[in-house]
Amino acid sequence: MKKLIFVLLMLVLVTSTIFAQTNTVAVVPFDYKGVSSDDAETLTELFTSEYAAATNITVVDRVSFDKIKEQMKFELTDWSNNEKIVQIGKALNANLVLCGQVRTLGNKVTLNVRVINVNSTAIVSSVTGSCTEITGFLDEMPVMVNKMAMKPTSRIGETGPGGGRSGSPHAARPWSSRRS
């Protein structure tokens, strides 16, 4: 009887290890235009903290990211290039990369954030917000993160029915958000 319980316990442990898929996201500095680099860096850090708290995804720590960035000699202009973003994600062993753009448009500041799958380069989720002042994102940030992470049928990073992508490259993404 003890052997049977042991075998069943080992089977459950092995099965859960095989099927447990941990998603890891690397967050690249938000690209910016019309705002200061300090403001863009602050928005990047705030979004990263909110995102890590609201999702079941592991976020690559900033020290590791900075080391890889230096080794790969990334330039400021590389953050708007999806291929470069995917390269750094793969170098950090992340299967997702979160990137964003902070821009001024007329009298508004816009923040567009997207999550890219490093294997397919597909955008798996995105959200856009706008405020009349950059400090407005202090209140808007949790709302934006929740639009990306808390969906009725799934959360980013989950797999299985309603989560992740199905086998078809043309599968609908009901959890993808693109709102202002």
N, C-alpha and C positions, 0 to 999 in steps of 0.2 A: 504494500500500500504506500509506504514511504517513497519507494522508487517511482511509482506512478505519479505521485504528487510532485516529486522532483522533476520528472520528465515533462509534465504539463507546465510547471513553472518555468523551466528552461525554454520550452517551446514558445510560451507567451513572451518571455524576455527577448528571445531572438527575433520573433515576428515583429514585436514593437520596435526593436532597433532597426530592422530592415525597412519598415514602412514609415518610420518617423523621419520626416524631411524637414530639416531646419533651413529656413531661408535667411540669408544674410544680405544686408544692404550696405553699400558704401555710399556715403553722402558726399558729393563733390560741391565745392564752393559755388554759390549761386552767381551766375553771370549778371553783370549790372551795367546800366547805362542811365545817366541822369540822376543817379544817387551816389552817395559816397561809398568807397570800399568798406569803410567801417560799418555803415548801415547794412550793406549787403552781407557782410560777414556775420553781423548780429542776427539778421533774419535767417541765415543758414543755420546758425547754432540753435536759435529758438525753434525753428521748424524741426531740426534733428531731435531735440529733446522732446517736443510734443509727439513726434512720430514714434519715437522709441517707447514712449509711455502708452500710446494708444494702440499699438500693434503687437503681434506675437512674433515679430521679426528681430533678429539680432542685428545691431548696428555696429559697423566697424569703428573701432576707436580712432580718435583724431590723430594720435601719435603714429599709429601704423599707417594711416592714410598719408600723413605728411612725409614719412620716410619713403614710401613708394613713389609719391609725387616727385620728390627730389631725385630719386634714382632714375625715374623715367623722363626727367627733365621736361615736365609739363609747363606750358606757358599759360598766361591768363586767357589767351584766345582759344585754347584747347577745350574749355569748358562748354562751348557751344557746338562742338563737334561730337556727334554720337559715337563715331568709331573710336575716338580717343577716350571717351567716357567708358565705353565697353572695355577697352584695354586695361584701364586702371581698375575696373571692377573685377576683371579676371585675375589681375595681379594680386588683388586683395582676397582672392577666393570668395568673392561675393557673387551671388547669382542674380542680384538686383542692384541697380544704381539709381539713387534719387538725385535729381538735378533740378535746377530752377533758374529762372530769369527774373530780375527785378528791373522794371523799366518805368519811365515816366511817360505818360500819354496825356497830353493836354494838361489839365490841372489835377490829374490822378496819378497815383503810383500803383502799378500792377505787379502782381506776383504770380508767375506761372510755374507750377511744380509738376514734375512728371517722374514716374518710376519706369525704368527701362530694364527689360530682361536681357542679361548679358549674352545669353546663348542665341537668342533670336533677334535681338536689337528692337523688338517690338515694345511699344509703349503700353504697359499693362495698366497704368492708372495715371490720371492727371487731374489737376484742379487749378482754377484761376480765381484770383481774388483781386479786388481793387479798393483803394482807400484814398481819401483826399489828402491825408498826411501819412507818412511812413509809420508813425507811431500807432496808427489805426490798426496795424497788423498785430499789435499786442492782443487786441480783442478778437480779431478775425482769424488768427492762426489756429486756435483750437477748433474752430468751425471748419476751416479748410482741411485740417488733418482728419477730422471725423468724416468729412465727405469722402476722403480717399480711403480711410481704413475701416470705417464701420458701415458696412453695407447690409441690407436686409438678408441677402442670401449667402454672403461670405465676407471674409476679411482677407486683405492682401496677405499673401504668404501661406494661406491655407490651401490644401489640395483636396481633391475629391469632389463629390457632387456640389455644385454651386461655388466651388473655390478653384482658383488657378484657371488654367486653360484646358479645354478638352483636346483630344487628339487632332482635331481639324485646325489648320492654320487660319481658317475663316470663322472660327467659333466666335459667337457673340460674347462681349465682355460686359455683362449687366452691372458690374461693380465699377466700371470706368466712369469717372465723373469729369465733366468739363463745364464748369459753371463760373459765373462771376459774382 
